[in-house]
Amino acid sequence: MQVLIADDHAIVRRGVREILEEAPLNIAVDEASTASATLQAIQDKAYDIVLLDISFPDGSGLDVLREIGTRRPSTRVLLLSMYPEEHYAQRALRSGAAGYLSKDRAPEELIAAIRTVVAGGKYITASLAERLASHV
């Protein structure tokens, strides 16, 4: 599995990389620290999944998400954000994300989310599912 970790914080990228490398997944991991580097990476290489931050110093993760959808429509994107899901999750899903996970979640939940998204599913937390269902 080809994974791109796109986050402007080196500590976050390293932590996510370590979580992925410890998991029972057959993966190759690349990193990008800016919106422009993320777009260049997806232009240069096909990824199964991009773990995308919502905010970069040089642009919005939501704009990057839409651009990934245009350039590499088969690439699945899981947004990882410090912002609570009530702030951005619905907008991210409408913009093409396959899932949304806040960075305060357990490593095991990140692995579960990646597996779900790579398998073609959508990943949302139970609390977000409940919030979405209340609007139906």
Chimera marker file (.cmm) of the C-alpha trace (Angstrom):
<marker_set name="trace">
<marker id="1" x="0.000" y="0.000" z="0.000" r="1" g="1" b="0" radius="0.5"/>
<marker id="2" x="1.360" y="3.407" z="-1.002" r="1" g="1" b="0" radius="0.5"/>
<marker id="3" x="0.693" y="6.052" z="1.664" r="1" g="1" b="0" radius="0.5"/>
<marker id="4" x="1.384" y="9.785" z="1.627" r="1" g="1" b="0" radius="0.5"/>
<marker id="5" x="1.392" y="11.610" z="4.965" r="1" g="1" b="0" radius="0.5"/>
<marker id="6" x="0.717" y="15.281" z="4.225" r="1" g="1" b="0" radius="0.5"/>
<marker id="7" x="1.080" y="17.454" z="7.314" r="1" g="1" b="0" radius="0.5"/>
<marker id="8" x="3.075" y="20.595" z="8.041" r="1" g="1" b="0" radius="0.5"/>
<marker id="9" x="4.213" y="19.367" z="11.464" r="1" g="1" b="0" radius="0.5"/>
<marker id="10" x="7.296" y="17.119" z="11.424" r="1" g="1" b="0" radius="0.5"/>
<marker id="11" x="6.414" y="15.553" z="14.775" r="1" g="1" b="0" radius="0.5"/>
<marker id="12" x="2.965" y="14.558" z="13.519" r="1" g="1" b="0" radius="0.5"/>
<marker id="13" x="4.402" y="13.064" z="10.318" r="1" g="1" b="0" radius="0.5"/>
<marker id="14" x="6.941" y="11.060" z="12.305" r="1" g="1" b="0" radius="0.5"/>
<marker id="15" x="4.348" y="9.837" z="14.797" r="1" g="1" b="0" radius="0.5"/>
<marker id="16" x="1.934" y="8.753" z="12.058" r="1" g="1" b="0" radius="0.5"/>
<marker id="17" x="4.793" y="7.049" z="10.182" r="1" g="1" b="0" radius="0.5"/>
<marker id="18" x="5.746" y="5.108" z="13.324" r="1" g="1" b="0" radius="0.5"/>
<marker id="19" x="2.133" y="4.052" z="13.902" r="1" g="1" b="0" radius="0.5"/>
<marker id="20" x="1.896" y="2.824" z="10.314" r="1" g="1" b="0" radius="0.5"/>
<marker id="21" x="5.229" y="1.015" z="10.419" r="1" g="1" b="0" radius="0.5"/>
<marker id="22" x="4.257" y="-0.793" z="13.646" r="1" g="1" b="0" radius="0.5"/>
<marker id="23" x="0.897" y="-1.899" z="12.220" r="1" g="1" b="0" radius="0.5"/>
<marker id="24" x="0.510" y="-5.204" z="10.430" r="1" g="1" b="0" radius="0.5"/>
<marker id="25" x="0.243" y="-3.477" z="7.057" r="1" g="1" b="0" radius="0.5"/>
<marker id="26" x="2.419" y="-3.857" z="3.982" r="1" g="1" b="0" radius="0.5"/>
<marker id="27" x="3.098" y="-0.190" z="3.296" r="1" g="1" b="0" radius="0.5"/>
<marker id="28" x="5.468" y="2.276" z="1.730" r="1" g="1" b="0" radius="0.5"/>
<marker id="29" x="5.272" y="5.751" z="3.254" r="1" g="1" b="0" radius="0.5"/>
<marker id="30" x="6.167" y="9.134" z="1.752" r="1" g="1" b="0" radius="0.5"/>
<marker id="31" x="5.777" y="12.528" z="3.381" r="1" g="1" b="0" radius="0.5"/>
<marker id="32" x="4.879" y="16.054" z="2.291" r="1" g="1" b="0" radius="0.5"/>
<marker id="33" x="5.024" y="19.137" z="4.503" r="1" g="1" b="0" radius="0.5"/>
<marker id="34" x="3.218" y="21.727" z="2.370" r="1" g="1" b="0" radius="0.5"/>
<marker id="35" x="0.159" y="21.928" z="0.141" r="1" g="1" b="0" radius="0.5"/>
<marker id="36" x="2.354" y="22.404" z="-2.928" r="1" g="1" b="0" radius="0.5"/>
<marker id="37" x="4.597" y="19.461" z="-1.994" r="1" g="1" b="0" radius="0.5"/>
<marker id="38" x="1.498" y="17.308" z="-1.529" r="1" g="1" b="0" radius="0.5"/>
<marker id="39" x="0.208" y="18.190" z="-4.989" r="1" g="1" b="0" radius="0.5"/>
<marker id="40" x="3.640" y="17.552" z="-6.498" r="1" g="1" b="0" radius="0.5"/>
<marker id="41" x="3.842" y="14.160" z="-4.776" r="1" g="1" b="0" radius="0.5"/>
<marker id="42" x="0.468" y="13.017" z="-6.091" r="1" g="1" b="0" radius="0.5"/>
<marker id="43" x="1.449" y="14.250" z="-9.537" r="1" g="1" b="0" radius="0.5"/>
<marker id="44" x="4.663" y="12.195" z="-9.434" r="1" g="1" b="0" radius="0.5"/>
<marker id="45" x="3.286" y="9.007" z="-7.871" r="1" g="1" b="0" radius="0.5"/>
<marker id="46" x="0.018" y="7.147" z="-7.463" r="1" g="1" b="0" radius="0.5"/>
<marker id="47" x="-0.940" y="6.631" z="-3.816" r="1" g="1" b="0" radius="0.5"/>
<marker id="48" x="-3.564" y="4.312" z="-2.413" r="1" g="1" b="0" radius="0.5"/>
<marker id="49" x="-4.287" y="6.775" z="0.371" r="1" g="1" b="0" radius="0.5"/>
<marker id="50" x="-3.309" y="10.288" z="1.396" r="1" g="1" b="0" radius="0.5"/>
<marker id="51" x="-3.478" y="11.172" z="5.082" r="1" g="1" b="0" radius="0.5"/>
<marker id="52" x="-4.142" y="14.877" z="4.702" r="1" g="1" b="0" radius="0.5"/>
<marker id="53" x="-4.012" y="17.704" z="7.215" r="1" g="1" b="0" radius="0.5"/>
<marker id="54" x="-6.635" y="20.399" z="6.832" r="1" g="1" b="0" radius="0.5"/>
<marker id="55" x="-4.313" y="23.369" z="7.186" r="1" g="1" b="0" radius="0.5"/>
<marker id="56" x="-0.954" y="24.211" z="5.594" r="1" g="1" b="0" radius="0.5"/>
<marker id="57" x="1.043" y="27.444" z="5.671" r="1" g="1" b="0" radius="0.5"/>
<marker id="58" x="0.753" y="27.664" z="1.871" r="1" g="1" b="0" radius="0.5"/>
<marker id="59" x="-2.851" y="26.593" z="1.397" r="1" g="1" b="0" radius="0.5"/>
<marker id="60" x="-5.974" y="24.817" z="2.541" r="1" g="1" b="0" radius="0.5"/>
<marker id="61" x="-6.173" y="21.073" z="2.897" r="1" g="1" b="0" radius="0.5"/>
<marker id="62" x="-9.703" y="21.253" z="1.510" r="1" g="1" b="0" radius="0.5"/>
<marker id="63" x="-8.349" y="22.848" z="-1.675" r="1" g="1" b="0" radius="0.5"/>
<marker id="64" x="-5.680" y="20.137" z="-1.861" r="1" g="1" b="0" radius="0.5"/>
<marker id="65" x="-8.405" y="17.526" z="-1.363" r="1" g="1" b="0" radius="0.5"/>
<marker id="66" x="-10.388" y="18.844" z="-4.324" r="1" g="1" b="0" radius="0.5"/>
<marker id="67" x="-7.260" y="18.973" z="-6.465" r="1" g="1" b="0" radius="0.5"/>
<marker id="68" x="-6.399" y="15.367" z="-5.597" r="1" g="1" b="0" radius="0.5"/>
<marker id="69" x="-9.914" y="14.425" z="-6.682" r="1" g="1" b="0" radius="0.5"/>
<marker id="70" x="-9.292" y="16.108" z="-10.033" r="1" g="1" b="0" radius="0.5"/>
<marker id="71" x="-5.762" y="14.839" z="-10.651" r="1" g="1" b="0" radius="0.5"/>
<marker id="72" x="-5.978" y="11.370" z="-9.078" r="1" g="1" b="0" radius="0.5"/>
<marker id="73" x="-9.647" y="10.446" z="-8.653" r="1" g="1" b="0" radius="0.5"/>
<marker id="74" x="-8.831" y="6.888" z="-7.556" r="1" g="1" b="0" radius="0.5"/>
<marker id="75" x="-6.680" y="8.100" z="-4.646" r="1" g="1" b="0" radius="0.5"/>
<marker id="76" x="-8.521" y="7.837" z="-1.353" r="1" g="1" b="0" radius="0.5"/>
<marker id="77" x="-8.094" y="10.690" z="1.139" r="1" g="1" b="0" radius="0.5"/>
<marker id="78" x="-8.464" y="10.506" z="4.894" r="1" g="1" b="0" radius="0.5"/>
<marker id="79" x="-8.376" y="13.905" z="6.556" r="1" g="1" b="0" radius="0.5"/>
<marker id="80" x="-6.443" y="14.016" z="9.818" r="1" g="1" b="0" radius="0.5"/>
<marker id="81" x="-7.027" y="17.207" z="11.696" r="1" g="1" b="0" radius="0.5"/>
<marker id="82" x="-6.543" y="18.830" z="15.063" r="1" g="1" b="0" radius="0.5"/>
<marker id="83" x="-9.953" y="20.435" z="14.542" r="1" g="1" b="0" radius="0.5"/>
<marker id="84" x="-12.937" y="18.595" z="16.015" r="1" g="1" b="0" radius="0.5"/>
<marker id="85" x="-15.069" y="16.811" z="13.434" r="1" g="1" b="0" radius="0.5"/>
<marker id="86" x="-18.028" y="19.133" z="13.971" r="1" g="1" b="0" radius="0.5"/>
<marker id="87" x="-15.944" y="21.956" z="12.436" r="1" g="1" b="0" radius="0.5"/>
<marker id="88" x="-14.870" y="20.362" z="9.153" r="1" g="1" b="0" radius="0.5"/>
<marker id="89" x="-15.928" y="16.723" z="8.731" r="1" g="1" b="0" radius="0.5"/>
<marker id="90" x="-19.133" y="17.292" z="6.775" r="1" g="1" b="0" radius="0.5"/>
<marker id="91" x="-17.473" y="19.818" z="4.480" r="1" g="1" b="0" radius="0.5"/>
<marker id="92" x="-14.530" y="17.451" z="3.939" r="1" g="1" b="0" radius="0.5"/>
<marker id="93" x="-16.809" y="14.538" z="3.052" r="1" g="1" b="0" radius="0.5"/>
<marker id="94" x="-18.784" y="16.725" z="0.628" r="1" g="1" b="0" radius="0.5"/>
<marker id="95" x="-15.482" y="17.805" z="-0.939" r="1" g="1" b="0" radius="0.5"/>
<marker id="96" x="-14.470" y="14.219" z="-1.654" r="1" g="1" b="0" radius="0.5"/>
<marker id="97" x="-12.747" y="12.892" z="1.460" r="1" g="1" b="0" radius="0.5"/>
<marker id="98" x="-13.277" y="9.226" z="2.207" r="1" g="1" b="0" radius="0.5"/>
<marker id="99" x="-13.053" y="9.895" z="5.922" r="1" g="1" b="0" radius="0.5"/>
<marker id="100" x="-12.267" y="12.333" z="8.694" r="1" g="1" b="0" radius="0.5"/>
<marker id="101" x="-10.384" y="11.622" z="11.888" r="1" g="1" b="0" radius="0.5"/>
<marker id="102" x="-9.251" y="14.057" z="14.547" r="1" g="1" b="0" radius="0.5"/>
<marker id="103" x="-5.653" y="13.741" z="15.702" r="1" g="1" b="0" radius="0.5"/>
<marker id="104" x="-6.673" y="13.030" z="19.281" r="1" g="1" b="0" radius="0.5"/>
<marker id="105" x="-7.921" y="9.527" z="18.373" r="1" g="1" b="0" radius="0.5"/>
<marker id="106" x="-6.115" y="6.306" z="19.293" r="1" g="1" b="0" radius="0.5"/>
<marker id="107" x="-3.556" y="4.792" z="16.901" r="1" g="1" b="0" radius="0.5"/>
<marker id="108" x="-5.755" y="1.716" z="16.517" r="1" g="1" b="0" radius="0.5"/>
<marker id="109" x="-8.568" y="3.896" z="15.212" r="1" g="1" b="0" radius="0.5"/>
<marker id="110" x="-6.236" y="5.417" z="12.631" r="1" g="1" b="0" radius="0.5"/>
<marker id="111" x="-5.334" y="1.931" z="11.385" r="1" g="1" b="0" radius="0.5"/>
<marker id="112" x="-9.029" y="0.950" z="11.277" r="1" g="1" b="0" radius="0.5"/>
<marker id="113" x="-9.845" y="4.129" z="9.355" r="1" g="1" b="0" radius="0.5"/>
<marker id="114" x="-7.062" y="3.478" z="6.835" r="1" g="1" b="0" radius="0.5"/>
<marker id="115" x="-8.230" y="-0.095" z="6.284" r="1" g="1" b="0" radius="0.5"/>
<marker id="116" x="-11.821" y="1.045" z="5.767" r="1" g="1" b="0" radius="0.5"/>
<marker id="117" x="-10.879" y="3.822" z="3.356" r="1" g="1" b="0" radius="0.5"/>
<marker id="118" x="-8.428" y="1.730" z="1.303" r="1" g="1" b="0" radius="0.5"/>
<marker id="119" x="-11.076" y="-0.997" z="1.009" r="1" g="1" b="0" radius="0.5"/>
<marker id="120" x="-13.351" y="1.564" z="-0.659" r="1" g="1" b="0" radius="0.5"/>
<marker id="121" x="-15.479" y="2.538" z="2.325" r="1" g="1" b="0" radius="0.5"/>
<marker id="122" x="-16.089" y="5.794" z="4.134" r="1" g="1" b="0" radius="0.5"/>
<marker id="123" x="-14.813" y="6.307" z="7.652" r="1" g="1" b="0" radius="0.5"/>
<marker id="124" x="-16.600" y="8.463" z="10.170" r="1" g="1" b="0" radius="0.5"/>
<marker id="125" x="-16.803" y="8.198" z="13.916" r="1" g="1" b="0" radius="0.5"/>
<marker id="126" x="-19.952" y="7.041" z="15.669" r="1" g="1" b="0" radius="0.5"/>
<marker id="127" x="-20.582" y="10.557" z="16.980" r="1" g="1" b="0" radius="0.5"/>
<marker id="128" x="-20.410" y="12.039" z="13.483" r="1" g="1" b="0" radius="0.5"/>
<marker id="129" x="-22.678" y="9.299" z="12.137" r="1" g="1" b="0" radius="0.5"/>
<marker id="130" x="-25.200" y="10.145" z="14.843" r="1" g="1" b="0" radius="0.5"/>
<marker id="131" x="-24.975" y="13.855" z="13.994" r="1" g="1" b="0" radius="0.5"/>
<marker id="132" x="-25.474" y="13.156" z="10.296" r="1" g="1" b="0" radius="0.5"/>
<marker id="133" x="-28.404" y="10.823" z="10.986" r="1" g="1" b="0" radius="0.5"/>
<marker id="134" x="-30.139" y="13.480" z="13.035" r="1" g="1" b="0" radius="0.5"/>
<marker id="135" x="-30.305" y="15.655" z="9.894" r="1" g="1" b="0" radius="0.5"/>
<marker id="136" x="-32.122" y="12.969" z="7.902" r="1" g="1" b="0" radius="0.5"/>
<link id1="1" id2="2" r="1" g="1" b="0" radius="0.2"/>
<link id1="2" id2="3" r="1" g="1" b="0" radius="0.2"/>
<link id1="3" id2="4" r="1" g="1" b="0" radius="0.2"/>
<link id1="4" id2="5" r="1" g="1" b="0" radius="0.2"/>
<link id1="5" id2="6" r="1" g="1" b="0" radius="0.2"/>
<link id1="6" id2="7" r="1" g="1" b="0" radius="0.2"/>
<link id1="7" id2="8" r="1" g="1" b="0" radius="0.2"/>
<link id1="8" id2="9" r="1" g="1" b="0" radius="0.2"/>
<link id1="9" id2="10" r="1" g="1" b="0" radius="0.2"/>
<link id1="10" id2="11" r="1" g="1" b="0" radius="0.2"/>
<link id1="11" id2="12" r="1" g="1" b="0" radius="0.2"/>
<link id1="12" id2="13" r="1" g="1" b="0" radius="0.2"/>
<link id1="13" id2="14" r="1" g="1" b="0" radius="0.2"/>
<link id1="14" id2="15" r="1" g="1" b="0" radius="0.2"/>
<link id1="15" id2="16" r="1" g="1" b="0" radius="0.2"/>
<link id1="16" id2="17" r="1" g="1" b="0" radius="0.2"/>
<link id1="17" id2="18" r="1" g="1" b="0" radius="0.2"/>
<link id1="18" id2="19" r="1" g="1" b="0" radius="0.2"/>
<link id1="19" id2="20" r="1" g="1" b="0" radius="0.2"/>
<link id1="20" id2="21" r="1" g="1" b="0" radius="0.2"/>
<link id1="21" id2="22" r="1" g="1" b="0" radius="0.2"/>
<link id1="22" id2="23" r="1" g="1" b="0" radius="0.2"/>
<link id1="23" id2="24" r="1" g="1" b="0" radius="0.2"/>
<link id1="24" id2="25" r="1" g="1" b="0" radius="0.2"/>
<link id1="25" id2="26" r="1" g="1" b="0" radius="0.2"/>
<link id1="26" id2="27" r="1" g="1" b="0" radius="0.2"/>
<link id1="27" id2="28" r="1" g="1" b="0" radius="0.2"/>
<link id1="28" id2="29" r="1" g="1" b="0" radius="0.2"/>
<link id1="29" id2="30" r="1" g="1" b="0" radius="0.2"/>
<link id1="30" id2="31" r="1" g="1" b="0" radius="0.2"/>
<link id1="31" id2="32" r="1" g="1" b="0" radius="0.2"/>
<link id1="32" id2="33" r="1" g="1" b="0" radius="0.2"/>
<link id1="33" id2="34" r="1" g="1" b="0" radius="0.2"/>
<link id1="34" id2="35" r="1" g="1" b="0" radius="0.2"/>
<link id1="35" id2="36" r="1" g="1" b="0" radius="0.2"/>
<link id1="36" id2="37" r="1" g="1" b="0" radius="0.2"/>
<link id1="37" id2="38" r="1" g="1" b="0" radius="0.2"/>
<link id1="38" id2="39" r="1" g="1" b="0" radius="0.2"/>
<link id1="39" id2="40" r="1" g="1" b="0" radius="0.2"/>
<link id1="40" id2="41" r="1" g="1" b="0" radius="0.2"/>
<link id1="41" id2="42" r="1" g="1" b="0" radius="0.2"/>
<link id1="42" id2="43" r="1" g="1" b="0" radius="0.2"/>
<link id1="43" id2="44" r="1" g="1" b="0" radius="0.2"/>
<link id1="44" id2="45" r="1" g="1" b="0" radius="0.2"/>
<link id1="45" id2="46" r="1" g="1" b="0" radius="0.2"/>
<link id1="46" id2="47" r="1" g="1" b="0" radius="0.2"/>
<link id1="47" id2="48" r="1" g="1" b="0" radius="0.2"/>
<link id1="48" id2="49" r="1" g="1" b="0" radius="0.2"/>
<link id1="49" id2="50" r="1" g="1" b="0" radius="0.2"/>
<link id1="50" id2="51" r="1" g="1" b="0" radius="0.2"/>
<link id1="51" id2="52" r="1" g="1" b="0" radius="0.2"/>
<link id1="52" id2="53" r="1" g="1" b="0" radius="0.2"/>
<link id1="53" id2="54" r="1" g="1" b="0" radius="0.2"/>
<link id1="54" id2="55" r="1" g="1" b="0" radius="0.2"/>
<link id1="55" id2="56" r="1" g="1" b="0" radius="0.2"/>
<link id1="56" id2="57" r="1" g="1" b="0" radius="0.2"/>
<link id1="57" id2="58" r="1" g="1" b="0" radius="0.2"/>
<link id1="58" id2="59" r="1" g="1" b="0" radius="0.2"/>
<link id1="59" id2="60" r="1" g="1" b="0" radius="0.2"/>
<link id1="60" id2="61" r="1" g="1" b="0" radius="0.2"/>
<link id1="61" id2="62" r="1" g="1" b="0" radius="0.2"/>
<link id1="62" id2="63" r="1" g="1" b="0" radius="0.2"/>
<link id1="63" id2="64" r="1" g="1" b="0" radius="0.2"/>
<link id1="64" id2="65" r="1" g="1" b="0" radius="0.2"/>
<link id1="65" id2="66" r="1" g="1" b="0" radius="0.2"/>
<link id1="66" id2="67" r="1" g="1" b="0" radius="0.2"/>
<link id1="67" id2="68" r="1" g="1" b="0" radius="0.2"/>
<link id1="68" id2="69" r="1" g="1" b="0" radius="0.2"/>
<link id1="69" id2="70" r="1" g="1" b="0" radius="0.2"/>
<link id1="70" id2="71" r="1" g="1" b="0" radius="0.2"/>
<link id1="71" id2="72" r="1" g="1" b="0" radius="0.2"/>
<link id1="72" id2="73" r="1" g="1" b="0" radius="0.2"/>
<link id1="73" id2="74" r="1" g="1" b="0" radius="0.2"/>
<link id1="74" id2="75" r="1" g="1" b="0" radius="0.2"/>
<link id1="75" id2="76" r="1" g="1" b="0" radius="0.2"/>
<link id1="76" id2="77" r="1" g="1" b="0" radius="0.2"/>
<link id1="77" id2="78" r="1" g="1" b="0" radius="0.2"/>
<link id1="78" id2="79" r="1" g="1" b="0" radius="0.2"/>
<link id1="79" id2="80" r="1" g="1" b="0" radius="0.2"/>
<link id1="80" id2="81" r="1" g="1" b="0" radius="0.2"/>
<link id1="81" id2="82" r="1" g="1" b="0" radius="0.2"/>
<link id1="82" id2="83" r="1" g="1" b="0" radius="0.2"/>
<link id1="83" id2="84" r="1" g="1" b="0" radius="0.2"/>
<link id1="84" id2="85" r="1" g="1" b="0" radius="0.2"/>
<link id1="85" id2="86" r="1" g="1" b="0" radius="0.2"/>
<link id1="86" id2="87" r="1" g="1" b="0" radius="0.2"/>
<link id1="87" id2="88" r="1" g="1" b="0" radius="0.2"/>
<link id1="88" id2="89" r="1" g="1" b="0" radius="0.2"/>
<link id1="89" id2="90" r="1" g="1" b="0" radius="0.2"/>
<link id1="90" id2="91" r="1" g="1" b="0" radius="0.2"/>
<link id1="91" id2="92" r="1" g="1" b="0" radius="0.2"/>
<link id1="92" id2="93" r="1" g="1" b="0" radius="0.2"/>
<link id1="93" id2="94" r="1" g="1" b="0" radius="0.2"/>
<link id1="94" id2="95" r="1" g="1" b="0" radius="0.2"/>
<link id1="95" id2="96" r="1" g="1" b="0" radius="0.2"/>
<link id1="96" id2="97" r="1" g="1" b="0" radius="0.2"/>
<link id1="97" id2="98" r="1" g="1" b="0" radius="0.2"/>
<link id1="98" id2="99" r="1" g="1" b="0" radius="0.2"/>
<link id1="99" id2="100" r="1" g="1" b="0" radius="0.2"/>
<link id1="100" id2="101" r="1" g="1" b="0" radius="0.2"/>
<link id1="101" id2="102" r="1" g="1" b="0" radius="0.2"/>
<link id1="102" id2="103" r="1" g="1" b="0" radius="0.2"/>
<link id1="103" id2="104" r="1" g="1" b="0" radius="0.2"/>
<link id1="104" id2="105" r="1" g="1" b="0" radius="0.2"/>
<link id1="105" id2="106" r="1" g="1" b="0" radius="0.2"/>
<link id1="106" id2="107" r="1" g="1" b="0" radius="0.2"/>
<link id1="107" id2="108" r="1" g="1" b="0" radius="0.2"/>
<link id1="108" id2="109" r="1" g="1" b="0" radius="0.2"/>
<link id1="109" id2="110" r="1" g="1" b="0" radius="0.2"/>
<link id1="110" id2="111" r="1" g="1" b="0" radius="0.2"/>
<link id1="111" id2="112" r="1" g="1" b="0" radius="0.2"/>
<link id1="112" id2="113" r="1" g="1" b="0" radius="0.2"/>
<link id1="113" id2="114" r="1" g="1" b="0" radius="0.2"/>
<link id1="114" id2="115" r="1" g="1" b="0" radius="0.2"/>
<link id1="115" id2="116" r="1" g="1" b="0" radius="0.2"/>
<link id1="116" id2="117" r="1" g="1" b="0" radius="0.2"/>
<link id1="117" id2="118" r="1" g="1" b="0" radius="0.2"/>
<link id1="118" id2="119" r="1" g="1" b="0" radius="0.2"/>
<link id1="119" id2="120" r="1" g="1" b="0" radius="0.2"/>
<link id1="120" id2="121" r="1" g="1" b="0" radius="0.2"/>
<link id1="121" id2="122" r="1" g="1" b="0" radius="0.2"/>
<link id1="122" id2="123" r="1" g="1" b="0" radius="0.2"/>
<link id1="123" id2="124" r="1" g="1" b="0" radius="0.2"/>
<link id1="124" id2="125" r="1" g="1" b="0" radius="0.2"/>
<link id1="125" id2="126" r="1" g="1" b="0" radius="0.2"/>
<link id1="126" id2="127" r="1" g="1" b="0" radius="0.2"/>
<link id1="127" id2="128" r="1" g="1" b="0" radius="0.2"/>
<link id1="128" id2="129" r="1" g="1" b="0" radius="0.2"/>
<link id1="129" id2="130" r="1" g="1" b="0" radius="0.2"/>
<link id1="130" id2="131" r="1" g="1" b="0" radius="0.2"/>
<link id1="131" id2="132" r="1" g="1" b="0" radius="0.2"/>
<link id1="132" id2="133" r="1" g="1" b="0" radius="0.2"/>
<link id1="133" id2="134" r="1" g="1" b="0" radius="0.2"/>
<link id1="134" id2="135" r="1" g="1" b="0" radius="0.2"/>
<link id1="135" id2="136" r="1" g="1" b="0" radius="0.2"/>
</marker_set>
